[in-house]
Amino acid sequence: MGLPGWLDHDGVVARAPRRASLASVSRARPRIRRPIAGYIRVVARLEQRHPDGVDGDWYADTRCIACDVARHYAPELIAADERGLSVVIRQPHSADDEAAVWRAALACPTQSIGTRSRRRPPSGVFPWQLTDDVYLCGYNDASSFGAHSYLVVREAGNLLVDSPRYTGRLVDRIVELGGVAHVLLSHRDDVADADRYADRFGARVWIHEADADAAPYATDIVRGDGITAVTPGVRAIPVPGHTRGSVVFEDDRGHLFTGDTLAWNEERRGLDVFGSATWYSWQALTESMARLTGLARFSWVLPGHGKWGHADTGEMTRQLGRLAEDMRHHTAATWDRR
């Protein structure tokens, strides 16, 4: 499974081939013009509307960076063209359709999904509840190439796993849900506005020592390859591979937050890794997956990039074991072509 697309900064698309990766994002991160906290206006550009979109109010513009985020939220309404750019293939016809397309619009890191009528977004789109206690934050940030982030509601204190773009509308809802006690950063690429959320809520910030230069404000450093307890029922498991300091966070409710290490491949209907986005070491990633098979017990995989997925715990364990074994017969270069 490869990471699609490229990255838009300051509203100007730097187009690259479909398989261009996140490497440029992690190596050189331009300054990004931040919106004012509060109301986030959806600013899709009608003059750049994708020519293949169906007629109607909703459209996608061609500033899309092919990160797949909008299609994760509205797969029946938004598809990819041959370059991986989002295009509206059907207008919403129901309340569920409307909710899905608004999630797509507000999650899109380039704000490339919008309406001809310039409608204002309804309240309460995000956080969006995915399980009993896990919410997708939306407002995916361009600096993290549109990575997903999650709010986990727990009695001992809520967790923010990786970071969305900072917006007052999201902050207000997080306040209603109990704030944030810990910000858990899976690796250097998906830090985004973690510092602003930590400041706002007085939260502790966790990151692995090998990626800690991406979050110099971190209060808690995961060291070495040992498992670290974050809070009762939550632990950090180092999984070097995507980056040297990649970590997955496992809770006691069957959730595994995986950053860019592991995701659900909808086409293959199973767990997968990103061969073309293995910045540190394919061998290390392979060993990390083999080790994780014996450590983690989860029924939900919740990635930064790629789609979230659910299966029973036994099936996830079997899939992870098969994945690790298959990886031994490939290199990072051959994995995505298999």
C-alpha atoms as one frame of an Amber mdcrd trajectory, in Angstrom:
protein
   0.000   0.000   0.000   1.514   3.309  -1.058   0.768   6.778   0.181  -0.835
   8.823  -2.590  -0.363  12.364  -3.632   1.607  15.437  -2.741   1.269  18.479
  -0.525  -0.245  21.943  -0.827   1.258  24.813   1.153  -0.200  28.331   1.452
  -2.970  27.341  -0.937  -0.621  26.686  -3.861  -0.388  23.150  -5.137   3.044
  21.651  -5.708   1.964  18.855  -8.026   3.967  15.668  -8.230   3.344  12.148
  -9.523   0.635  10.008  -7.961   3.182   8.023  -5.927   5.074  11.030  -4.610
   5.493  10.486  -0.905   5.513  12.121   2.490   9.289  12.302   2.474   9.311
  15.930   1.392   6.919  16.778   4.183   9.083  15.254   6.914  12.384  16.551
   5.546  11.414  20.161   4.841   8.304  21.677   6.324   7.476  25.123   4.896
   5.676  27.658   7.036   1.947  27.205   6.662  -0.461  30.095   6.908  -2.749
  29.199   9.799  -6.430  30.103   9.838  -7.713  32.175  12.732  -8.954  29.894
  15.491 -12.717  29.601  15.490 -14.921  29.400  12.418 -13.163  27.588   9.577
 -14.562  28.684   6.247 -14.596  26.019   3.558 -12.744  27.761   0.752 -12.913
  25.374  -2.178 -12.241  27.346  -5.370 -14.975  27.183  -7.946 -12.691  28.453
 -10.706 -10.535  25.355 -10.103 -13.435  22.915  -9.978 -12.538  19.418 -11.156
 -13.934  19.149 -14.706 -15.122  15.574 -14.212 -17.353  16.352 -11.245 -21.100
  15.778 -11.572 -23.404  18.764 -11.875 -24.764  20.150  -8.640 -23.895  22.250
  -5.623 -21.014  20.174  -4.242 -17.676  20.007  -6.060 -13.989  19.274  -5.502
 -11.277  21.581  -6.768  -7.988  20.551  -8.322  -5.839  21.813  -5.443  -6.426
  18.339  -3.988  -3.185  16.663  -2.862  -4.488  13.093  -3.338  -4.259  12.248
   0.367  -7.526  10.192   0.259  -9.019  11.904   3.333 -12.259  13.094   1.720
 -12.815   9.658   0.194 -12.428   8.024   3.598 -15.400  10.025   4.848 -17.642
  10.028   1.765 -16.658   7.071  -0.444 -20.055   6.890  -2.158 -19.936  10.569
  -3.132 -16.263  11.253  -3.792 -13.898   9.120  -5.867 -10.384   9.421  -7.282
  -9.501  10.235 -10.862  -6.580   8.612 -12.675  -4.151  10.973 -10.885  -5.624
  10.264  -7.470  -7.395  13.623  -7.219 -10.800  13.751  -5.572 -13.841  14.276
  -7.759 -17.513  14.432  -6.750 -19.258  11.526  -8.470 -22.692  11.904  -6.855
 -24.509  14.725  -5.122 -25.861  14.031  -1.616 -29.485  12.857  -1.560 -30.075
  12.139   2.120 -29.247  13.413   5.584 -26.564  10.724   5.879 -25.064  11.826
   2.565 -25.020  15.449   3.731 -23.309  14.504   6.985 -20.695  12.465   5.125
 -19.841  15.183   2.624 -19.548  17.800   5.374 -17.115  15.538   7.192 -15.150
  15.209   3.965 -15.157  18.979   3.462 -14.008  19.873   6.963 -11.381  17.120
   7.118  -9.802  17.960   3.740  -6.386  19.529   4.465  -6.543  21.831   1.427
 -10.252  22.613   1.906 -10.849  21.497  -1.663 -14.419  20.234  -1.112 -17.114
  22.902  -1.185 -20.406  24.171  -2.523 -21.256  26.589  -5.297 -23.693  28.253
  -2.910 -20.946  28.828  -0.328 -22.929  27.187   2.441 -21.652  27.474   5.988
 -20.901  24.185   7.734 -23.377  22.962  10.330 -22.325  22.673  13.950 -21.196
  19.400  15.475 -19.542  17.843  12.410 -16.403  17.039  14.403 -15.357  15.326
  16.557 -17.170  12.416  14.905 -17.806   9.394  17.087 -16.340   6.216  15.638
 -16.580   3.853  18.627 -18.024   4.219  22.121 -15.081   6.339  23.235 -13.040
   7.215  20.138 -13.743  10.257  17.982 -12.140  11.328  14.715 -11.087  14.955
  15.042 -11.287  15.983  11.402  -9.642  19.294  10.403  -6.699  17.303   9.029
  -3.617  19.470   8.706  -1.633  20.090   5.529   1.676  19.936   7.429   0.971
  16.285   8.263  -0.172  15.525   4.704  -3.744  15.236   5.926  -3.153  12.710
   8.709  -6.118  11.608  10.823  -6.119  12.334  14.552  -8.289  10.981  17.339
  -9.823  12.053  20.630 -10.147   9.190  23.116 -12.525   9.825  26.013 -11.403
   8.155  29.246 -12.349   8.652  32.881  -8.722   9.138  33.915  -8.252  11.878
  31.306  -8.819  12.176  27.594  -6.180  11.434  24.970  -5.470  13.308  21.739
  -3.642  10.948  19.375  -1.637  12.979  16.858  -2.925  16.427  16.050  -5.510
  18.102  13.842  -5.361  21.693  12.688  -6.071  24.049  15.578  -9.549  25.513
  15.379 -11.734  27.041  18.060 -14.780  25.155  16.838 -13.041  21.831  17.518
 -11.553  23.090  20.780 -15.013  24.008  22.059 -16.305  20.493  21.410 -13.249
  18.941  23.032 -13.920  21.076  26.102 -17.483  19.707  26.196 -16.078  16.159
  26.055 -13.711  16.715  28.959 -10.583  18.334  27.507  -7.234  16.628  26.887
  -4.889  15.198  29.528  -2.327  13.588  27.190  -1.253  14.296  23.605   0.192
  11.104  22.105   2.398  11.637  19.066   2.956   8.524  16.971   5.958   9.970
  15.120   7.493  13.128  13.751   5.360  13.547  10.612   1.957  14.026  12.254
   2.722  16.601  14.949   0.787  19.483  13.291  -0.635  21.794  16.012   0.028
  19.493  18.962   1.775  22.291  20.841  -1.285  24.531  20.653  -3.627  21.821
  21.913  -1.207  20.971  24.718  -0.986  24.617  25.709  -4.750  25.076  25.605
  -5.488  22.075  27.821  -2.326  21.890  29.922  -1.751  18.397  28.538   1.319
  16.199  28.784   2.896  15.402  25.396   4.430  12.010  24.571   6.830  11.169
  21.730   9.699   8.733  21.169  13.216  10.024  21.775  14.275   9.328  18.158
  11.595  11.698  16.833  11.578  14.118  19.761  13.214  16.946  17.812   9.867
  17.335  16.004   8.197  18.178  19.329  10.719  19.986  21.549   7.885  20.911
  23.903   7.193  17.236  24.745   6.969  16.510  28.466   7.314  12.714  28.326
   9.836  10.836  26.197   9.469   7.172  25.231  12.969   5.699  25.294  14.445
   2.656  23.608  12.338  -0.248  22.384  10.581  -1.130  25.624   6.872  -0.724
  26.310   6.009   2.434  28.259   2.897   2.946  30.380   1.256   6.263  29.498
  -1.677   6.124  31.885  -3.586   3.171  33.380  -4.873   1.075  30.468  -2.789
   2.846  27.803   0.712   1.928  26.681   3.213   3.030  24.050   4.885   0.319
  21.950   7.874   1.409  19.826   7.646   0.187  16.220  10.667   1.551  14.314
  10.312   1.382  10.564   8.333   4.231   9.065  10.558   6.483  11.169  13.094
   5.474  13.793  10.841   6.884  16.501   7.491   5.520  15.377   5.227   4.345
  18.203   1.797   2.711  18.346  -0.492   3.369  21.286  -2.691   0.555  22.565
  -5.540   0.973  25.013  -7.441  -1.593  27.059 -10.583  -1.249  24.940  -9.253
  -2.839  21.773  -7.966   0.275  20.017  -4.541   0.420  18.375  -3.482   3.894
  17.203  -0.827   3.318  14.586   0.229   6.612  12.983   1.794   5.771   9.620
   2.947   2.307  10.660  -0.137   0.170   9.993  -3.534   0.731   8.363  -6.570
  -1.046   6.948  -6.364  -1.695   3.214  -9.947  -1.659   1.944  -9.080  -3.196
  -1.397  -7.347  -6.156   0.238  -9.732  -6.161   3.216  -6.941  -6.410   5.733
  -3.991  -4.880   7.553  -1.245  -3.326   5.475   1.869  -1.149   5.652   3.259
   1.575   3.400   6.219   0.275   1.459   6.870   3.509  -0.397   6.722   5.503
   2.829   9.241   3.552   4.882  11.696   6.325   5.679  13.843   4.541   8.258
  14.101   0.793   7.542  11.998  -1.903   5.896  13.787  -4.583   7.882  13.058
  -2.732  11.115   9.411  -2.324  10.113   9.156  -6.047   9.351  10.599  -6.932
  12.745   8.294  -4.410  14.417   5.239  -6.070  12.879   6.436  -9.520  13.948
   7.022  -8.258  17.483   3.678  -6.467  17.590   1.918  -9.728  16.727   2.941
 -11.109  20.091   2.247  -7.931  22.056  -0.900  -6.173  20.899  -4.481  -7.397
  21.217  -6.798  -5.107  19.316  -9.987  -5.076  17.283  -9.637  -1.554  15.850
  -6.699  -0.227  13.834  -6.746   3.580  13.834  -4.050   5.052  11.576  -2.876
   8.537  10.729  -2.700   7.726   7.022  -4.839   5.068   5.441  -8.301   3.955
   6.536  -9.376   2.816   9.966 -10.659  -0.765  10.217 -12.364  -3.222  12.548
 -12.285  -7.016  12.980 -12.357  -9.338  15.944  -9.187  -9.608  17.989  -8.291
 -13.074  16.758  -8.607 -12.049  13.133  -6.438  -8.966  13.681  -3.752 -11.105
  15.302  -3.846 -13.628  12.436  -3.670 -10.874   9.847  -0.771  -9.167  11.575
   1.162 -12.438  11.705   0.563 -13.090   7.994   1.535  -9.518   7.198   4.858
  -9.817   9.016   5.622 -13.092   7.248   4.732 -11.678   3.820   6.936  -8.649
   4.438   9.982 -10.911   4.837   9.658 -11.860   1.163   9.643  -8.260  -0.085
  11.546  -5.018   0.018   9.993  -1.600   0.484  10.340  -1.086  -3.276   8.470
  -4.273  -4.216   5.800  -4.223  -1.517   3.363  -1.813  -3.128   3.617  -3.625
  -6.505   2.721  -7.029  -5.125
